[in-house]
């Protein structure tokens, strides 16, 4: 009769040769040197029963025999982990017996309707059989459908040409329970790709040969050279057809199965989850003791610290709440902050419960630990709703330290954004946290409270917060209006409506009230960065020349930077400049020392990074704002890697100078605010008020203030994969950053000079491990990269004359850069083969060029000053 699926002949035994291979290697490598293994065997197939009412309903028995395990590539005896071991020894007697017990499948029109096997068999051997059974599923006409096989329920397409059928499985569409998480920002994440194709050759309406291949590729988005691939191949070839057993006579399938062996049960064809036990893994306390020394506070800017941090997180992820608490409760004061970084970054329900039970927010003495916990939450790679809910509850309760209370709400803002970015905006905890921040901001009376809720909104970037931010930007006082404006600056320009642009234009041109220079320049930057109209650009250019002294110079510098760096609005700016009225010489020859400059740090095939520095002074030569930024971007995404802003006001009285117009009554203040990996930290105050300033000047400690120090989990990627031949595979990439950023401001009245410095010390360690796990052998590849560097930014101002002299320096020290690749194959007994190769390079140090004018000034500053070395102030 006619069949639409493969059909077996009665009374025949089909003898096949079967092999399943896996390879793990670097993405571009040829498979000849890959790590991996091959399982080969004979496979006997015979028809047990055909439905008397439907030729296309067949029951087939499949038996695996003569199993062999070997290297996938020839190796010298010394490197062959299987050498001298029988298959029974490698796989284990019980497993081998299970593997060779036959399975039965019911095929209806070529699709596997039911998979029969024995219960209580090890999951690993059961999955190898499922992988084999899945190969027998095919249809003999072209078309697409959703099918279930070992990979789960997947979109599958068949192309049929005479005796050849190609089956393409869309692996992205497969529904199967597998652990998976990714990093928050695409640039820090891992790109993945998976393909699956099977080619069938038919003869005499049954299978002559099958070749199946799956490929999985994983690459670090910020360095595509760092990546791995898994290749899995299956082959089934018909060797002979012999006389076989007769059919079982029966009406129903159930009767046949019962006659065959009543112990057979119907099971899902989809793979079952399996995990091989680790026999020699250290416990959490043992592991911590062995790595602890690398986490000493003095060693935190070394790659070894970042590496240790990653391995500690991996172990914490397997630990219970009790085990984690035990370490937290027994560790000494200097190591605890690093333990808190790791426990919080682990992001398991157990680690969160442990750290929340350990920290007491009613006790101000553990301020450092509370802050490190909150910052680690802000950097969380895949935060849970439960985390946001816990922080909201803490915020509503008693918090001893006012600064921790501020940090709590700032971090809640960051978590709202991360959860919203992953379609979590409607989760109850997110809705509640949003409502709390917006309602409390509306009711806030004290400036400090207003600021803390605005900082939370600067992290949350909610579209519905734009009207509130506009209100504060335009009608708030000094620091508050400045903060609201910088929050608006962080939104994607697509959110900035006509109303936003109108408000920014009113602020810049001071249509309704007088604004401080810091707010006006931010408003101008927002206008120029969000697709400005011809008139908007023209009005800004016409205003240059009518502005306060230093602001003229700053705006001019901003326009020149747009042109030199070819920013999106440069075309419009060029068009307006052709209009001579805006381009008169007087307007563009302003004296002053303020400036804005953007340049490239790296331009690469995967990602590029830019730095920008802009500095605004008051007319008397005192810093008003210095802003250093580093952005990293690829073709579609951008990451604000770092921003350090130092702001000062009301300092004219120290050097007995006259404040600028509209700034006569400003309170003395200096402080610093930082953004790290898109997360706004709590700003730090150097001094507030004249009295505080004078006492700091007289005590002259000489230590820059620490802004952020600790360990950050940047890349956090895990994907488990079900290979169609049976084993499970996993790809895990983690990137850790050890960071130390500090900043300070010093005055020397003797030399009439001030100095602002920002020091960034960073070390990074990235580890990727891709592994295929069959209970009796593991094979995989580890790839690591590490680097450390320091970036210093110093600006020196001499205000003994006007225009005062300013010299800005941005230096990066030479930094070692190391990469390693290790391929391995190992048996549970501990027998192991490894192949390692590494590369070390040094990235040369660099003094980043700023504009020519700056270089000229530096020569003057350092030429005029040979013996000055005033410490702080």
C-alpha positions in Angstrom: 0.0 0.0 0.0 1.0 3.7 -0.4 2.7 5.2 2.6 3.7 8.8 3.4 6.4 7.7 5.8 9.3 5.2 5.5 8.1 1.6 5.3 9.8 -1.5 6.5 9.4 -4.9 4.9 8.0 -7.8 6.9 10.2 -10.5 8.2 13.5 -8.6 7.7 16.3 -7.5 10.0 18.0 -4.2 8.9 21.6 -4.0 10.2 23.0 -0.4 10.5 26.3 1.0 11.6 25.8 4.1 13.9 28.2 6.8 15.1 27.7 9.9 17.2 30.6 12.4 17.4 31.1 15.7 19.3 33.7 18.3 18.7 34.5 21.4 20.8 36.9 24.1 19.6 37.6 27.7 18.7 35.0 29.1 16.2 37.3 29.3 13.2 39.4 26.2 13.9 39.3 23.1 11.7 37.9 20.0 13.4 41.2 18.0 13.1 42.6 19.2 16.4 39.3 19.6 18.3 38.6 18.0 21.7 35.7 15.5 21.6 34.8 11.8 21.4 33.0 9.3 19.2 30.5 6.6 20.3 29.9 4.0 17.6 27.8 0.9 17.5 25.7 -1.5 15.5 22.0 -0.8 15.3 19.4 -3.6 14.5 16.0 -2.5 13.3 13.0 -4.7 12.6 9.2 -4.4 12.1 7.2 -5.9 14.9 3.7 -5.0 13.8 1.7 -3.2 11.1 -1.8 -1.9 11.8 -4.2 -4.1 9.8 -6.4 -1.0 9.2 -3.6 1.5 8.3 -0.4 0.5 6.5 1.2 3.7 7.7 1.1 2.8 11.4 4.1 0.6 12.2 5.7 -0.6 15.4 9.5 -0.9 15.1 12.1 -2.4 17.5 15.6 -0.7 17.6 18.6 -2.4 19.4 22.0 -0.9 20.0 24.9 -3.5 20.0 28.7 -3.6 20.1 29.3 -0.2 21.6 32.7 1.4 21.2 34.0 4.7 22.6 37.1 6.4 21.1 38.8 9.7 20.4 37.2 11.7 17.6 40.7 12.6 16.4 43.7 10.3 16.3 45.9 10.8 19.4 49.3 9.4 20.4 48.8 6.6 23.0 50.0 8.9 25.8 47.2 11.4 25.1 44.4 8.9 24.6 42.3 8.8 27.7 40.5 5.7 26.5 43.7 3.7 25.8 43.6 0.2 27.3 40.1 0.5 28.6 37.2 -1.8 27.5 33.9 -0.2 26.7 32.4 -1.7 29.8 35.2 -0.1 31.9 34.6 3.3 30.2 30.8 3.4 30.3 30.2 1.2 33.4 28.5 -2.2 33.4 25.0 -1.0 34.5 25.0 1.8 31.9 26.2 -0.4 29.1 23.5 -3.0 29.8 20.8 -0.3 29.8 22.1 1.1 26.6 21.8 -2.2 24.9 18.2 -2.9 26.0 16.0 -2.5 22.9 13.5 0.4 22.5 10.3 0.3 20.5 8.8 3.2 18.5 5.4 3.6 16.9 5.7 5.4 13.6 2.5 6.9 12.1 3.1 8.5 8.6 6.8 8.7 9.5 6.4 10.6 12.8 7.2 9.0 16.2 3.8 8.7 17.9 5.1 6.8 21.0 8.6 6.0 22.4 8.7 2.8 24.6 11.5 2.0 26.9 12.2 0.8 30.4 11.6 2.8 33.5 14.4 3.5 36.0 17.1 3.5 33.4 19.7 6.2 33.8 18.7 9.4 32.1 21.9 9.6 30.1 21.5 6.2 28.3 17.8 6.9 27.8 18.7 10.2 26.1 21.2 8.4 23.8 18.3 6.1 22.7 16.0 9.1 22.3 18.6 10.6 20.0 18.7 7.5 17.9 14.8 7.2 17.8 14.5 10.8 16.7 16.5 10.1 13.6 13.8 7.7 12.3 11.3 10.5 12.2 10.8 11.9 8.7 8.1 12.8 6.2 8.3 12.1 2.5 6.7 15.3 1.2 8.1 18.9 1.3 6.7 21.2 3.9 7.0 22.6 7.5 5.4 21.6 10.8 6.0 21.7 14.5 7.4 18.3 15.6 8.5 16.8 18.9 11.8 14.9 19.1 14.7 14.8 21.5 15.2 18.6 21.1 11.7 19.4 22.3 8.9 20.8 20.1 10.6 22.6 17.1 9.7 24.1 13.8 10.9 21.6 11.2 11.1 21.9 7.4 11.4 19.1 4.9 12.7 19.3 1.4 12.2 16.2 -0.7 14.0 15.5 -4.0 13.5 11.9 -5.4 15.3 9.6 -2.9 16.8 12.4 -0.8 15.1 14.2 2.1 16.6 17.1 3.9 15.3 18.0 7.4 16.1 21.5 8.8 15.3 22.1 12.4 15.0 25.7 13.7 16.7 25.4 17.0 15.6 28.9 18.2 12.0 27.7 18.0 12.5 24.6 20.2 10.4 24.5 23.4 12.4 22.6 26.0 13.2 23.3 29.7 16.8 24.4 29.8 18.6 26.8 32.1 19.5 30.0 30.4 20.5 33.6 31.4 22.1 36.4 29.6 23.8 39.7 30.5 21.8 42.9 30.7 23.6 44.9 28.0 24.1 43.3 24.6 27.6 44.6 24.3 28.6 42.7 27.4 26.7 39.6 26.3 27.4 36.6 24.2 26.1 36.1 20.7 24.8 32.7 19.9 23.8 30.7 16.8 22.6 27.2 16.3 21.8 25.1 13.2 20.6 21.6 12.6 20.3 19.7 9.4 19.7 16.0 8.6 20.1 14.4 5.1 18.3 11.1 4.4 18.9 8.8 1.5 16.1 6.3 0.8 16.1 3.0 -1.0 13.2 0.6 -1.4 11.0 3.0 0.7 13.2 2.6 3.8 16.4 4.4 5.0 19.7 3.7 3.3 21.7 6.4 5.2 21.3 9.3 7.5 23.8 12.2 8.1 22.9 14.7 10.8 24.9 17.7 11.9 24.3 20.3 14.6 26.4 23.4 15.1 26.4 25.8 18.0 28.6 29.0 18.1 29.1 31.3 21.1 31.1 34.5 20.8 31.8 37.4 23.2 30.1 40.4 21.6 32.9 42.8 22.7 35.7 40.5 21.4 34.5 38.0 18.8 37.9 36.3 18.7 36.9 34.9 22.1 34.4 32.2 21.3 33.7 28.5 21.0 31.8 26.1 18.9 30.2 22.7 19.5 29.7 20.4 16.5 27.6 17.3 16.9 27.4 14.7 14.1 25.3 11.5 13.8 25.6 8.9 11.0 23.5 5.8 10.3 24.3 3.5 7.4 22.6 0.4 6.2 25.1 -2.5 6.1 22.8 -5.4 5.3 19.3 -6.7 5.2 18.8 -10.3 6.6 15.9 -12.6 7.2 14.3 -11.6 10.5 11.5 -12.5 12.9 7.8 -12.7 11.8 5.3 -10.0 12.8 3.2 -10.2 16.0 -0.5 -10.7 15.2 -2.6 -8.3 17.1 -5.3 -5.6 16.6 -3.9 -3.0 18.9 -0.4 -1.6 19.8 -1.0 -2.2 23.5 -1.4 -6.0 22.9 1.9 -6.1 21.0 3.8 -4.3 23.7 2.4 -6.6 26.3 3.4 -9.7 24.4 6.8 -8.3 23.9 7.6 -7.3 27.5 5.1 -6.0 30.0 7.8 -3.8 31.6 7.8 -1.4 28.5 6.4 2.0 29.2 5.5 4.9 26.9 7.8 7.9 27.6 8.2 11.4 26.2 10.6 11.5 23.2 11.8 14.9 24.5 15.1 14.6 26.4 15.0 14.3 30.2 17.2 16.7 32.3 20.3 15.0 33.6 23.3 16.3 35.5 26.5 14.3 36.3 27.6 14.5 39.9 30.9 16.1 40.7 32.9 13.6 42.7 35.9 15.8 43.7 34.4 19.3 44.0 35.4 21.2 47.1 32.7 22.4 49.5 32.0 26.2 49.6 34.2 26.8 52.8 37.1 24.7 51.3 36.9 26.6 48.1 36.8 30.0 49.9 39.8 29.2 52.0 41.9 28.2 48.9 41.1 31.5 47.1 40.7 33.9 50.0 44.1 35.7 49.8 43.4 37.0 46.3 40.4 38.9 47.6 42.4 41.0 50.0 41.5 44.7 49.6 45.1 45.6 48.6 44.9 43.1 45.7 41.7 44.3 44.2 43.0 45.9 41.1 44.6 42.7 39.8 43.1 40.3 37.2 43.6 37.4 39.8 41.0 39.1 42.0 38.5 39.2 39.2 39.2 35.6 38.3 38.8 34.5 42.0 35.6 36.4 42.2 34.1 34.5 39.2 35.0 31.1 40.5 33.6 32.0 43.9 30.3 33.1 42.3 30.1 29.7 40.4 30.4 27.9 43.7 28.0 30.1 45.6 25.4 29.3 42.9 25.5 25.7 43.9 25.4 26.4 47.7 22.6 26.5 50.2 21.5 29.5 52.2 23.1 28.0 55.4 26.5 27.4 53.7 26.6 31.0 52.5 25.5 32.5 55.8 28.3 30.5 57.6 31.0 32.3 55.5 29.3 35.7 55.9 29.1 35.3 59.7 32.7 34.0 60.2 34.7 36.3 57.8 36.8 39.2 59.0 36.1 42.9 58.3 38.6 43.4 55.5 37.4 40.4 53.4 33.6 40.8 54.0 33.0 43.5 51.4 34.4 41.2 48.7 32.3 38.3 50.0 29.2 40.5 49.9 30.0 41.5 46.2 30.2 37.8 45.2 27.2 36.6 47.2 25.0 39.4 45.8 26.3 38.9 42.2 25.4 35.1 42.4 21.7 36.1 42.1 20.2 32.8 43.3 17.2 32.8 45.7 19.5 31.2 48.3 22.2 33.8 48.0 19.7 36.7 48.2 18.1 35.2 51.3 21.4 34.7 53.0 22.7 38.2 52.4 19.4 39.9 53.4 19.4 37.9 56.6 23.0 38.8 57.3 22.7 42.6 56.7 20.9 44.7 59.3 19.9 48.1 57.7 18.9 49.3 61.2 22.6 49.2 62.1 24.7 52.1 60.7 28.0 50.5 61.7 27.9 48.0 58.7 27.5 50.9 56.3 30.2 49.7 53.9 28.7 46.2 53.5 25.2 47.6 53.0 26.6 49.9 50.3 28.5 47.1 48.5 25.4 44.9 48.6 23.3 47.7 47.0 25.8 48.5 44.3 26.1 44.8 43.4 22.3 44.8 43.1 22.5 47.8 40.8 25.0 46.0 38.6 22.9 42.7 38.6 23.1 41.0 35.3 19.7 39.3 35.4 17.8 40.7 38.5 14.7 39.0 39.8 11.4 40.6 40.7 12.0 39.3 44.2 15.2 41.4 44.5 13.3 44.6 43.7 10.5 43.6 46.1 13.0 43.0 48.9 14.7 46.4 48.4 11.3 48.2 48.3 10.4 46.6 51.7 13.8 47.6 53.2 13.3 51.2 51.9 9.9 51.4 53.6 11.3 50.1 56.9 13.9 51.6 59.2 17.2 52.5 57.6 19.8 53.8 60.0 22.0 55.6 57.5 20.6 58.4 55.4 23.1 57.7 52.6 22.1 54.0 52.5 18.4 55.1 52.3 19.4 57.2 49.3 21.4 54.4 47.7 18.4 52.0 48.2 16.1 54.1 46.1 18.7 54.9 43.5 19.3 51.1 43.0 15.5 50.5 42.9 15.5 52.8 39.9 18.2 50.8 38.2 16.3 47.5 38.8 13.1 49.0 37.5 14.9 49.8 34.2 16.5 46.3 33.9 13.2 44.5 34.6 11.4 46.8 32.2 14.0 46.1 29.5 13.1 42.4 29.8 9.3 42.9 29.4 8.9 43.1 33.2 7.3 46.5 33.4 3.9 45.2 34.5 5.2 42.9 37.3 3.6 43.8 40.6 6.9 44.7 42.3 7.9 47.0 39.4 4.6 48.8 39.4 4.8 49.3 43.1 8.4 50.6 43.0 7.5 53.0 40.2 4.5 54.3 42.1 6.5 54.7 45.3 9.2 56.8 43.6 6.9 59.0 41.7 4.4 59.6 44.6 7.2 60.4 47.1 8.9 62.8 44.7 5.6 64.6 44.4 5.3 65.0 48.2 9.0 65.7 48.9 9.7 69.0 50.7 13.4 68.8 51.4 15.9 69.3 48.6 17.8 66.1 49.7 14.7 64.0 49.3 13.9 65.5 45.9 17.5 64.8 44.8 17.4 61.1 45.8 14.1 60.5 43.9 15.5 62.3 40.9 18.6 60.1 41.0 16.3 57.0 41.1 14.5 58.3 38.0 17.8 59.0 36.3 18.4 55.2 36.6 14.9 54.1 35.8 14.4 56.2 32.6 10.7 55.8 32.7 8.9 57.5 29.8 6.1 58.6 32.2 8.7 60.4 34.3 9.6 62.9 31.6 7.0 65.6 32.5 8.2 65.5 36.2 11.8 65.9 35.1 10.9 68.8 32.8 9.2 70.5 35.7 12.2 70.2 38.0 14.7 71.1 35.2 12.9 74.4 34.5 11.7 75.5 37.9 14.0 73.7 40.4 16.9 75.5 42.1 20.6 75.0 41.0 21.7 71.4 41.8 18.1 70.1 41.5 17.5 71.6 38.1 20.9 70.4 36.9 20.2 66.8 38.1 16.8 66.8 36.3 18.4 68.0 33.1 21.2 65.4 33.2 18.5 62.7 33.8 16.7 63.8 30.6 20.1 63.7 28.8 20.2 59.9 29.5 17.0 59.1 27.6 17.2 57.9 24.0 16.5 60.9 21.8 13.4 59.0 20.4 11.7 59.7 23.8 12.4 63.5 23.7 9.2 65.0 22.5 8.5 68.4 21.1 7.6 69.5 24.7 11.1 68.4 25.9 12.8 70.4 23.1 10.7 73.5 23.8 11.6 73.4 27.5 15.3 72.9 26.8 15.2 75.9 24.4 13.5 78.0 27.1 16.2 77.0 29.7 19.1 77.6 27.3 17.8 81.0 26.1 16.6 81.9 29.7 13.1 82.8 28.3 11.3 82.5 31.7 14.0 82.8 34.3 17.8 83.0 34.9 19.5 79.6 35.0 22.9 78.5 36.1 25.5 77.8 33.4 25.6 74.1 34.2 21.9 73.6 33.4 22.0 75.8 30.3 24.9 73.9 28.8 23.2 70.5 29.5 20.0 71.9 27.8 22.1 72.9 24.8 23.7 69.4 24.7 20.2 67.8 24.7 19.0 70.0 21.9 22.1 69.4 19.7 21.9 65.6 20.3 18.3 65.1 19.4 18.0 65.9 15.7 17.9 69.7 16.1 16.0 71.8 13.5 17.8 74.5 11.5 16.3 77.2 13.6 17.3 75.6 16.9 20.9 75.4 15.8 20.8 78.9 14.4 19.5 80.4 17.6 22.2 78.6 19.6 25.0 79.9 17.3 23.5 83.4 17.4 23.6 83.3 21.3 27.4 82.6 21.3 29.0 86.0 22.0 26.1 87.1 24.2 26.8 84.5 26.9 28.9 84.9 30.1 32.6 84.7 29.3 33.5 81.1 30.0 30.1 79.8 28.8 30.8 81.5 25.4 34.0 79.5 25.1 32.4 76.3 26.2 29.5 76.5 23.7 32.0 77.3 20.9 34.1 74.3 21.9 30.9 72.1 21.9 30.0 73.2 18.3 33.6 72.6 17.1 33.5 69.1 18.7 30.3 68.3 16.9 32.0 69.2 13.6 35.3 67.5 14.3 33.8 64.3 15.5 31.1 64.3 12.7 28.2 63.9 15.2 24.7 63.4 13.8 23.8 67.1 14.0 27.0 68.2 12.2 25.2 68.4 8.8 22.7 70.9 10.2 25.4 72.9 12.0 27.4 73.2 8.7 24.3 74.3 6.9 23.7 77.1 9.5 27.3 78.2 9.5 27.0 79.0 5.8 24.6 81.6 6.8 27.2 84.4 7.4 25.2 86.3 10.1 25.8 83.4 12.5 29.4 82.9 11.5 30.9 86.4 12.1 34.5 86.5 13.3 33.8 88.3 16.6 31.5 85.7 17.8 33.9 82.8 17.2 37.1 84.4 18.6 36.2 84.3 22.2 38.8 84.0 24.9 38.4 81.6 27.7 39.6 78.2 29.1 36.4 76.0 29.0 36.3 73.2 26.4 34.7 70.1 25.1 36.4 67.3 23.2 35.6 63.8 22.0 38.0 61.2 20.6 38.4 57.5 20.0 40.1 55.1 22.4 39.6 52.1 20.2 38.1 51.4 16.8 37.6 47.8 16.2 35.6 45.3 14.1 33.4 44.3 17.1 33.1 47.4 19.3 34.5 50.9 19.3 35.0 53.2 22.3 35.1 56.9 22.7 36.2 59.2 25.4 34.9 62.7 25.9 36.1 65.4 28.3 34.4 68.7 28.8 35.2 71.4 31.4 33.3 74.5 32.3 34.8 77.2 34.4 33.4 80.3 36.1 34.7 83.7 35.0 37.2 83.7 37.8 39.0 80.5 36.9 37.3 78.2 39.4 36.0 74.9 38.1 32.2 74.6 37.8 32.0 71.2 36.2 34.4 68.7 34.7 32.9 65.7 32.9 34.7 62.7 31.7 32.9 59.9 29.7 33.7 56.7 28.1 31.1 55.1 25.7 31.4 51.7 24.1 29.2 50.8 21.1 28.6 48.2 18.4 26.4 48.5 15.4 23.2 48.5 17.3 23.8 49.2 21.0 25.7 51.6 23.2 27.0 51.2 26.7 27.8 54.2 29.0 30.8 52.5 30.5 31.9 55.3 32.7 31.2 58.9 33.6 32.8 60.9 36.3 31.5 64.4 36.9 33.1 66.8 39.4 31.0 69.8 40.2 31.9 72.9 42.2 30.2 76.2 43.0 30.5 79.2 45.2 34.3 78.9 45.7 35.2 82.4 44.4 35.5 83.6 48.0 38.6 81.5 48.6 40.5 83.5 46.0 38.7 86.7 46.7 37.2 86.8 43.2 33.9 88.1 41.9 31.2 85.4 41.3 29.5 85.3 37.8 26.2 87.1 37.3 23.3 85.2 38.9 25.7 83.0 40.9 26.4 85.5 43.8 24.4 83.5 46.4 25.5 80.0 45.7 26.6 78.0 48.7 30.2 76.6 48.6 30.1 73.1 47.4 32.2 70.5 45.6 31.4 66.9 44.9 31.6 64.1 42.4 29.0 61.9 40.7 29.7 58.7 38.7 27.9 56.4 36.2 29.4 53.0 35.8 28.0 50.6 33.2 24.8 52.6 32.7 24.2 52.7 36.5 24.2 56.1 38.3 25.9 55.7 41.7 25.2 57.8 44.7 27.1 61.2 44.4 29.9 61.9 46.8 30.4 65.3 48.5 33.9 66.7 49.0 32.7 69.6 51.0 29.4 71.5 51.6 29.3 75.0 53.0 32.1 77.5 53.6 33.0 76.2 57.1 33.4 72.6 55.9 35.6 73.9 53.0 37.9 75.9 55.3 38.3 73.0 57.8 39.2 70.6 54.9 41.6 73.1 53.4 43.4 73.4 56.8 43.4 69.7 57.6 44.9 68.9 54.2 44.8 65.1 54.3 46.0 64.5 50.7 43.8 61.4 50.1 41.6 61.4 47.1 38.0 60.3 47.9 37.0 56.9 46.9 33.9 56.8 44.6 33.6 53.1 43.9 35.6 50.1 44.8 34.7 46.5 44.4 34.1 43.6 42.1 31.5 43.7 39.4 30.1 40.8 37.4 29.9 42.3 33.9 29.3 39.3 31.6 27.1 36.6 32.9 25.9 34.1 30.3 24.8 30.5 30.6 23.0 28.3 28.1 22.4 24.6 28.4 21.8 22.7 25.2 20.3 19.4 24.4 22.3 17.8 21.6 20.2 15.6 19.3 22.6 12.7 19.8 21.7 12.5 23.5 24.4 14.3 25.6 23.8 17.8 27.2 26.1 20.6 26.6 26.5 24.0 28.2 28.2 27.3 27.4 29.0 29.6 30.3 30.8 32.9 29.9 31.6 35.2 32.9 33.4 38.4 33.0 34.5 40.0 36.2 35.8 43.5 36.8 37.9 44.6 39.8 37.5 48.4 40.0 38.8 51.3 42.0 37.8 54.8 41.1 38.7 57.8 43.2 38.7 61.5 42.7 39.7 64.7 44.4 40.1 68.4 44.2 43.0 70.3 45.7 43.9 74.0 46.0 47.2 75.6 46.5 46.6 79.3 47.5 50.4 79.8 47.4 50.7 78.9 43.8 47.2 80.2 43.0 46.4 76.9 41.4 43.8 74.1 41.7 44.0 70.5 40.6 41.2 68.1 39.9 42.0 64.4 39.5 40.2 61.2 38.7 42.0 57.9 38.9 40.5 54.8 37.4 42.1 51.4 38.2 40.6 48.4 36.5 41.4 44.7 36.0 39.2 42.4 34.0 39.1 38.6 33.8 36.8 36.8 31.3 36.3 33.0 31.4 34.3 31.0 28.9 33.7 27.2 29.4 31.9 25.2 26.8 31.4 21.6 27.8 29.7 18.5 26.5 28.7 16.1 29.3 28.1 12.4 28.7 28.0 10.7 32.0 31.2 8.7 31.2 33.2 11.4 29.5 33.4 15.2 29.5 34.9 17.2 26.8 35.2 20.9 26.4 37.2 24.1 26.0 38.0 26.9 28.4 39.0 30.3 27.1 40.2 33.1 29.2 41.3 36.7 28.8 42.7 39.1 31.3 43.9 42.6 31.3 44.6 45.4 33.7 45.0 49.1 33.2 44.9 52.5 34.9 43.4 55.6 33.4 44.2 59.0 35.0 42.6 62.3 34.2 44.1 65.4 35.8 43.3 69.0 35.1 45.5 71.8 36.6 44.4 75.4 36.6 46.5 78.5 37.3 44.3 81.4 38.1 46.9 84.2 38.7 46.0 85.8 35.3 43.2 85.9 32.8 42.6 83.9 30.7 43.8 81.5 33.3 45.9 78.6 32.2 44.4 75.1 32.1 46.2 71.9 31.4 44.2 68.7 31.0 46.0 65.3 30.9 44.4 61.9 30.2 46.9 59.0 30.4 46.6 55.3 30.3 49.5 53.2 31.5 50.8 50.3 29.4 48.8 47.2 30.2 49.4 43.5 29.9 46.8 41.5 28.0 46.7 37.7 28.2 44.6 35.1 26.5 44.5 31.3 27.0 42.7 28.4 25.4 42.5 25.0 27.0 40.9 22.0 25.3 40.2 18.9 27.4 38.7 15.4 27.6 38.3 13.7 30.9 37.0 10.6 32.5 35.3 10.4 36.0 38.3 8.4 37.2 40.3 11.6 36.8 42.2 10.5 33.6 42.5 13.7 31.5 43.9 15.0 28.3 44.5 18.8 28.0 46.0 21.0 25.3 46.8 24.6 26.2 48.0 27.6 24.3 48.3 31.1 25.4 49.3 34.6 24.1 50.5 37.6 25.9 50.7 41.1 24.5 51.1 44.5 26.0 48.8 47.3 25.0 51.1 50.3 24.9 50.4 53.2 27.3 48.8 56.3 25.8 48.5 60.0 26.5 45.2 60.7 24.8 45.3 63.7 22.6 43.0 66.6 23.4 42.8 69.8 21.3 45.9 71.7 20.2 45.0 74.6 22.4 45.2 72.3 25.4 48.7 71.0 24.4 49.9 74.6 24.1 48.6 75.5 27.6 50.2 72.4 29.2 53.6 73.6 28.0 53.0 77.0 29.7 51.7 75.5 33.0 54.5 73.0 33.4 57.1 75.5 32.0 56.2 78.2 34.5 56.2 75.8 37.5 59.3 73.9 38.4 59.4 73.9 42.1 55.8 73.7 43.1 54.6 70.5 44.6 51.9 71.7 47.0 50.0 68.7 48.6 46.3 69.0 49.1 45.3 72.7 49.0 
